[in-house]
Amino acid sequence: MKASDLFVKCLENEGVEYVFGIPGEETLDLMDSLSHSSIKFIVTRHEQGAAFMADVYGRLTHKPGVCLSTLGPGATNLMTGIADAYLDRAPLVAVTGQASLEKTHKEAHQYINVVDTLKNITNWNRKITRPDFIPEIVRKAFDIACDAPGAVHVELPEDVAIEDTLETPLQKKMYSHKSEHDEKELKKAVELIEQSTRPLILAGNGVTREQSAEQLEKFVNRLKIPATNTFMGKGNIPADNDLYIGSVGLQRKDYLMCGFDVADLVICVGVDPVEYSPRLWNSDGSKKIIHIHNSHPEIDSSYLPECSLIGNLKNSLYRLTENCKSEKGVPESITKLKQTMENELLSYRNDNSFPVKPQRILYDIRNRLYRDDILVSDVGAHKLWVGRLFPAYKPNTVQISNGLASMGFALPGAIAAKLVHPEKNVVAVVGDGGFMMNIQELETAKRLGTDLIVIIFNDSKYGVIEWNELEKFKISYGIDFSNPDFVQMAQSFGVNGVKIESSDELTSKLQYALEKGGFWVFDVEVDYTENIKLGEKLRDMTCGI
């Protein structure tokens, strides 16, 4: 068969449902092969959108999402989404076309060395130089994307794609990539927990990836240990669990740091280093730490674990639950912290001032969604409010670009979320800045018939940068811009556009949109003076516990 046919059969062999991307002259044969396959090719309006779609597909399914571009500018446009998957450890396979091999040793039209360019933002990448290498390279790419997990890249030159081959896809065999913890380390962990008086759990993205939330909650409930999560770990412990006290991720002192201040043991479960720096909660390196993960700890002066349970998270948590005998209980001071975080959101539920407070917007969204519906947050000031305050009750129901923190993530991410979970409501929360960065994917969503709701936090500026500038310099600069009429723009794409003109409008109109279905864009003017107020409160905060 033709090499491009073999490549696509290898993708089918891996169970690929979708390929997101934009074709090019160097992928003509690959596109022809896809057209005769069981795989649905979803053409996007920008390669960055394709990579974000593959990224979120990978997060939600725990299988690699696949994105495709041509050479040169197509490949470089994929880079932001690839880097996002790399840092947030989402399984993703990027496929790029390339000029014929005869051009790769000299200057040629649109040619750059894509393999070298992507080397530092992928866990593995290869150029296919012979058709008979395809089965091994594709099988290895998918295996590594799941094992690491993260982004990998495969390049298929146009002349290789048209060659004939007698090879066939490799038989797909599943192997366990999860090792088991050392029993000596388990004994140490049990002793540390038994000896502690104020332990605290910090749960991260690894719990979501390894689908270990149920076992984590059993561990929390059995030992009565208060628990926090990172922004990426939201939902791994339901927000209405009495032992859950809130989310950490703000790159400054927050209320929950008071809980870390008094903790004599921090149990880090599935926390990736990129999620939340230990320097923010253990600056002097004095905390005792238990590291529970499938990879070795990233050592620095603030993260020197007393012991490490490295291996399958479910099993490690199960064995800890079985071996620890004492119940710890939650000090009154920790309960007050939980109430403080919850009241930050609840106290704004009847706030009718306009522009709308970000807390009120989030309260109204949460109040209209089911527990397992999905919110996809873009990056900006609203992301910090979502991360801190938005209650999540199930794992993988709040999607955030955290490690790379890339604007433009939410709209394409929401499209992928709806493809994976058509039965769930999906809401994309975006700033006006981030929305404009991938606004072209409105057409993609509309063409696919995707039922989505996009809520724009509109302040006509890069609000989180203003927040930081005002805190550091007392003035802001270079952050203001003007916006189009978002309602008219949405309508020009054939999408329902709604301008919210009072604080009490959003909840009723959001409910109407959810019941009616379809694709909706809500333009909500937001009052980001709340950013400054929060900064002042946190700066003047004293724990007293």
C-alpha positions in Angstrom: 0.0 0.0 0.0 1.0 3.6 -0.2 2.9 4.9 2.8 0.3 7.5 3.7 -2.4 4.7 3.7 -0.2 2.7 6.1 0.2 5.8 8.3 -3.6 6.3 8.5 -4.1 2.5 9.1 -1.7 2.8 12.0 -3.7 5.7 13.4 -6.9 3.6 13.1 -5.0 0.8 14.9 -4.4 3.2 17.8 -8.2 4.0 18.0 -7.9 7.5 16.7 -11.4 9.1 16.3 -10.5 12.6 15.2 -7.6 14.4 13.6 -7.8 18.2 14.1 -5.9 20.4 11.7 -5.3 22.3 8.5 -4.1 20.5 5.3 -1.3 21.7 3.1 0.4 20.8 -0.1 2.8 18.5 1.7 0.0 16.5 3.3 -2.1 15.9 0.1 -1.5 12.2 0.1 -2.1 11.9 3.9 -5.4 13.8 3.4 -6.4 11.5 0.6 -5.7 8.5 2.9 -7.7 10.0 5.7 -10.7 10.6 3.4 -10.9 6.8 3.0 -10.6 6.0 6.7 -12.9 5.7 9.7 -11.2 8.8 11.2 -13.0 12.1 11.1 -10.8 15.0 10.0 -11.9 18.2 11.6 -10.6 21.2 9.7 -9.9 24.2 11.9 -9.3 27.8 11.1 -5.9 28.0 12.7 -3.4 25.3 13.6 -3.2 26.6 17.2 -6.9 25.8 17.6 -6.3 22.3 16.2 -3.5 21.7 18.8 -5.7 23.0 21.7 -8.5 20.7 20.6 -6.2 17.7 20.5 -4.9 18.8 23.9 -8.3 18.9 25.6 -9.4 15.7 23.8 -6.4 14.0 25.4 -7.2 15.4 28.9 -10.8 14.2 28.8 -10.3 10.8 27.2 -6.9 9.9 28.6 -6.0 8.9 25.0 -3.8 11.0 22.7 -5.5 13.7 20.8 -4.1 14.1 17.3 -3.4 17.3 15.4 -2.1 17.8 11.9 -0.4 20.6 10.0 1.7 21.1 7.0 5.4 22.2 7.1 6.9 25.6 8.0 4.3 28.1 9.2 1.7 25.3 9.8 4.0 23.5 12.1 5.1 26.6 14.0 1.4 27.5 14.5 0.9 24.2 16.3 3.7 25.0 18.7 1.7 26.8 21.4 -0.9 24.0 21.7 1.9 21.4 21.7 3.7 23.3 24.4 0.5 23.5 26.4 0.0 19.7 26.3 3.7 19.2 27.1 3.6 21.3 30.3 0.2 20.1 31.4 1.0 16.5 30.6 -1.9 16.0 28.2 -1.4 13.1 25.8 -1.1 14.5 22.3 0.4 13.4 19.0 1.3 16.1 16.5 1.7 15.1 12.9 3.4 17.5 10.4 4.0 17.2 6.7 7.4 18.2 5.3 9.2 18.9 2.1 10.8 16.0 0.3 14.0 14.6 1.7 16.1 15.9 -1.1 15.3 19.5 0.1 16.2 19.0 3.8 19.9 19.5 3.5 19.6 22.9 1.8 17.7 26.2 1.9 14.2 25.5 0.4 10.8 27.1 0.3 9.0 27.0 3.7 11.5 24.5 5.0 12.6 24.7 8.6 13.9 21.8 10.7 10.6 21.1 12.5 11.9 18.1 14.4 14.7 20.2 16.0 12.3 23.1 16.5 9.8 21.0 18.6 12.5 19.0 20.4 12.2 21.0 23.6 8.4 20.9 23.9 7.8 17.2 23.2 8.7 14.1 25.1 9.7 12.4 21.8 9.7 13.2 18.1 10.9 11.7 14.9 11.1 12.2 11.1 9.9 9.2 9.1 12.6 8.6 6.4 11.4 5.3 5.1 7.8 3.8 4.7 8.7 0.6 6.5 9.5 2.6 9.7 6.0 3.9 10.0 4.4 1.1 12.1 7.1 1.2 14.7 7.3 5.0 14.9 3.5 5.5 15.2 3.2 2.7 17.8 6.0 4.2 19.8 4.6 7.7 19.5 1.3 6.7 21.0 2.9 4.6 23.7 5.1 7.5 24.8 2.3 10.0 24.7 0.4 7.9 27.2 3.3 6.7 29.3 5.0 10.1 29.9 2.2 11.5 29.3 2.5 14.6 27.1 3.2 15.8 23.6 5.0 13.8 20.9 5.6 14.7 17.3 5.9 12.7 14.0 7.0 14.2 10.7 6.0 12.6 7.4 7.9 14.1 4.3 5.8 14.3 1.1 8.0 12.0 -0.9 8.0 9.3 1.8 4.2 9.5 1.9 3.8 8.4 -1.7 6.2 5.4 -1.6 4.9 1.9 -1.7 5.3 -0.5 1.3 4.5 -4.0 2.2 4.4 -3.3 6.0 1.2 -3.4 8.1 0.4 -1.8 11.5 1.9 -3.4 14.5 -0.4 -5.4 16.8 -1.4 -3.1 19.6 -0.6 -4.6 22.9 -1.4 -2.8 26.2 1.2 -2.7 28.9 1.1 -1.4 32.4 3.4 1.6 32.7 2.7 2.0 36.4 5.2 0.7 38.9 4.4 -0.1 42.5 5.7 1.8 45.5 8.5 0.7 47.7 7.1 -1.0 50.9 9.8 0.7 53.0 8.6 4.1 51.8 5.0 3.1 52.5 6.0 2.3 56.1 7.7 5.7 56.4 4.6 7.5 55.0 2.3 5.7 57.5 4.6 6.6 60.4 4.7 10.3 59.3 0.9 10.5 59.0 0.4 8.8 62.4 2.8 11.1 64.1 1.4 14.3 62.5 -1.1 16.5 64.3 -2.0 18.9 61.5 -1.5 17.1 58.2 -2.8 18.7 55.0 -3.3 17.1 51.5 -2.5 18.9 48.3 -3.9 17.1 45.3 -2.9 17.8 41.7 -3.3 17.0 38.0 -1.8 13.5 38.4 -4.9 12.4 40.3 -7.0 13.4 37.3 -4.7 11.8 34.8 -4.6 8.5 36.6 -8.4 8.6 37.4 -7.6 8.2 41.1 -10.1 10.7 42.5 -12.4 8.1 44.0 -9.6 6.5 46.0 -8.3 9.9 47.0 -11.7 10.8 48.5 -11.8 7.5 50.4 -8.3 8.3 51.8 -9.4 11.8 52.8 -12.7 10.6 54.4 -11.2 7.7 56.2 -8.4 9.7 57.8 -10.3 12.9 58.2 -7.5 15.0 56.8 -8.3 18.4 55.3 -7.5 18.7 51.6 -6.8 21.3 49.0 -6.1 21.0 45.3 -4.3 22.8 42.6 -6.2 24.6 39.8 -5.6 21.5 37.6 -6.7 19.2 40.3 -10.2 20.8 40.8 -13.0 18.3 41.3 -10.7 15.5 42.5 -12.3 16.1 45.9 -15.9 17.4 45.6 -16.2 21.0 46.7 -19.0 20.1 49.0 -17.0 17.5 50.9 -16.6 18.9 54.5 -12.9 18.1 54.4 -12.2 20.1 51.2 -11.0 23.6 52.0 -10.3 25.1 48.6 -7.9 25.5 45.6 -4.4 27.0 45.5 -2.7 28.4 42.4 -2.5 32.2 42.9 1.1 33.2 42.6 0.9 35.2 45.8 -0.2 34.6 49.4 -3.8 33.5 49.6 -6.1 32.6 52.4 -5.4 28.9 52.1 -1.7 29.6 52.8 -2.7 30.0 56.4 -3.6 26.3 56.4 -0.2 25.4 55.0 1.5 27.7 57.5 0.2 25.6 60.4 0.5 22.2 58.7 3.2 19.9 60.2 2.9 17.5 57.2 1.9 18.2 53.6 0.9 15.1 51.6 1.3 15.9 47.9 -0.7 13.6 45.7 -0.2 13.7 42.0 1.1 17.3 42.0 3.2 18.2 39.0 6.0 20.7 39.6 4.6 23.2 37.0 1.2 23.4 38.8 2.2 25.3 42.0 5.6 26.1 43.2 6.4 24.7 46.7 8.3 28.0 47.4 4.9 29.6 47.8 3.9 27.3 50.7 7.2 26.1 52.0 9.6 28.9 51.4 12.0 28.1 54.2 12.0 24.3 53.4 10.8 23.4 56.9 7.7 21.4 56.1 7.7 17.6 56.2 6.4 16.3 52.8 5.2 13.0 51.5 5.4 12.7 47.7 2.8 10.4 46.1 3.2 10.3 42.3 4.1 8.1 39.4 7.4 10.0 38.9 10.2 11.0 41.1 10.0 14.4 42.9 11.5 17.5 41.3 13.9 18.4 44.0 14.5 22.0 45.1 15.2 23.7 48.4 11.5 23.9 49.2 10.6 20.4 48.1 12.7 17.7 49.8 10.2 14.9 50.7 10.7 12.7 53.7 9.5 9.8 51.6 8.2 9.1 48.1 5.5 6.6 47.1 6.4 6.4 43.4 4.0 4.2 41.3 0.3 3.6 40.7 -1.6 6.4 42.6 -4.7 4.3 43.2 -2.7 1.5 44.8 -0.6 3.9 46.9 -3.6 5.7 48.2 -5.4 2.4 48.8 -2.5 1.0 50.8 -2.2 4.2 52.9 -5.9 4.1 53.6 -5.7 0.5 54.8 -2.5 1.0 56.9 -3.2 4.3 58.6 -5.3 3.7 61.8 -5.9 7.1 63.4 -8.4 9.8 62.3 -7.0 13.3 62.3 -10.1 15.6 62.3 -10.3 19.1 61.1 -9.2 22.0 63.4 -11.7 24.8 63.8 -9.2 27.2 62.2 -9.2 25.1 59.0 -13.0 25.0 59.0 -12.9 28.8 59.1 -10.6 28.9 56.1 -13.1 26.7 54.1 -15.9 29.1 55.1 -13.8 32.1 54.1 -13.2 30.7 50.6 -16.9 29.7 50.1 -18.2 33.1 51.4 -16.0 34.9 48.8 -18.3 33.5 46.2 -21.6 33.2 48.1 -21.5 36.8 49.4 -21.8 38.1 45.8 -24.8 36.0 44.7 -27.2 38.9 45.2 -24.8 41.7 44.1 -26.7 43.7 41.5 -24.0 46.3 40.8 -23.0 46.8 37.1 -20.6 46.2 35.5 -20.9 42.7 37.0 -18.5 41.4 39.7 -16.5 38.4 38.6 -17.7 36.5 41.7 -21.3 37.1 40.7 -20.7 35.8 37.1 -19.1 32.6 38.5 -21.9 32.1 41.0 -24.5 32.3 38.3 -22.6 29.9 36.0 -22.2 27.3 38.8 -25.8 27.7 39.8 -27.0 26.8 36.3 -24.7 23.8 35.6 -25.0 20.2 36.7 -22.3 18.7 38.8 -20.7 16.9 35.8 -21.0 19.7 33.2 -17.7 21.1 31.9 -16.3 24.6 32.2 -13.3 25.5 30.1 -11.4 28.6 31.2 -9.2 30.7 29.1 -6.3 32.6 30.6 -6.6 36.1 32.2 -7.9 37.6 35.4 -11.0 35.5 35.1 -8.9 32.3 35.3 -7.6 33.3 38.7 -11.2 33.8 39.9 -12.2 30.4 38.4 -9.2 28.7 39.9 -9.7 30.1 43.3 -13.5 30.1 43.7 -15.4 28.1 41.1 -16.7 24.9 42.9 -16.0 21.6 41.1 -17.6 18.4 42.1 -16.2 15.9 39.6 -12.6 15.4 38.2 -11.9 16.8 34.7 -14.9 19.2 34.8 -12.8 22.3 34.9 -10.3 22.6 32.1 -7.5 25.2 32.5 -4.3 26.0 30.6 -2.1 26.1 33.6 1.5 25.2 32.9 1.9 27.3 29.7 -1.1 29.5 30.7 -1.9 30.3 27.1 -4.6 32.8 26.0 -6.8 31.5 23.3 -7.2 28.0 24.9 -10.9 28.0 25.9 -12.9 28.2 22.6 -11.1 25.4 20.8 -10.9 23.5 24.1 -14.6 23.7 24.5 -15.2 22.4 21.0 -13.2 19.3 21.8 -15.0 18.9 25.2 -18.4 18.9 23.5 -17.2 16.4 20.9 -16.0 14.1 23.7 -19.1 14.7 25.9 -22.0 15.7 23.7 -24.4 14.8 26.6 -22.9 17.5 28.9 -23.3 21.2 29.0 -20.0 22.9 28.1 -19.3 26.5 28.9 -16.2 28.4 27.8 -15.2 31.3 30.1 -13.0 33.8 28.2 -11.6 37.3 28.6 -12.1 39.6 25.7 -8.3 39.5 25.0 -8.2 35.7 24.9 -11.4 35.4 22.9 -10.1 37.4 20.1 -6.9 35.3 19.8 -8.9 32.3 18.5 -12.2 33.8 17.5 -12.0 32.2 14.1 -12.9 28.9 15.7 -16.5 30.2 16.1 -16.9 29.0 12.5 -15.5 25.6 13.3 -17.9 25.2 16.2 -20.9 26.4 14.1 -20.0 24.1 11.2 -19.8 21.1 13.5 -23.2 22.0 15.0 -21.6 22.2 18.4 -23.9 23.3 21.3 -21.7 25.6 23.3 -22.0 28.7 25.6 -19.2 31.2 25.5 -19.2 33.9 28.3 -16.9 36.8 27.6 -15.6 38.8 30.6 -15.3 42.1 28.8 -13.2 44.9 30.3 -11.4 46.2 27.1 -8.0 45.6 28.5 -5.5 42.9 29.5 -6.9 42.9 33.0 -4.5 40.6 34.8 -1.6 42.6 33.5 -3.2 45.8 34.7 -3.6 44.1 38.1 0.1 43.3 38.3 1.2 46.6 37.0 -0.9 48.5 39.5 0.4 46.4 42.4 4.0 46.8 41.3 4.2 50.4 39.9 0.8 52.0 40.9 0.2 52.8 37.3 -0.7 50.7 34.3 0.6 50.9 30.7 0.1 49.2 27.4 -3.0 47.2 28.4 -6.0 49.0 26.8 -7.7 48.2 23.6 -11.1 48.4 21.9 -13.4 45.6 21.0 -15.8 44.9 18.2 -19.5 44.4 18.9 -19.4 40.9 20.1 -23.1 40.3 19.6 -23.0 41.4 16.0 -19.8 39.4 15.5 -21.4 36.3 16.9 -24.4 36.7 14.7 -22.2 37.1 11.6 -21.0 33.6 12.3 -24.6 32.4 12.7 -24.3 32.2 16.4 -26.7 33.5 19.0 -25.3 36.7 20.6 -26.5 38.2 23.8 -25.4 41.5 25.5 -25.9 41.3 29.3 -26.9 44.8 30.5 -27.7 44.2 34.1 -26.3 41.8 36.8 -29.6 39.9 37.2 -29.9 39.1 33.5 -27.2 36.5 33.2 -28.7 33.8 35.3 -32.1 33.8 33.5 -30.6 34.1 30.0 -28.0 31.5 30.7 -30.8 29.1 31.8 -32.8 29.9 28.7 -29.7 29.1 26.5 -29.0 25.8 28.3 -32.6 24.7 27.8 -33.0 25.8 24.2 -29.6 24.5 23.1 -27.4 25.8 20.3 -24.4 28.0 20.2 -24.4 31.1 22.4 -22.0 34.0 23.0 -22.7 36.2 26.1 -20.9 39.6 26.3 -20.7 40.5 30.0 -19.1 43.8 31.1 -17.0 42.9 34.2 -15.9 45.0 37.1 -12.2 44.1 37.6 -11.7 46.6 40.4 -12.3 43.4 42.4 -8.8 42.3 41.3 -7.3 45.3 43.1 -9.5 44.8 46.2 -8.5 41.2 46.4 -4.8 42.1 46.1 -5.1 44.6 48.9 -7.0 42.1 51.2 -4.4 39.4 50.6 -1.5 41.8 51.0 -2.8 42.9 54.4 -3.9 39.5 55.5 -2.8 38.0 58.8 -3.5 34.4 59.6 -4.0 34.3 63.3 -4.5 30.5 63.4 
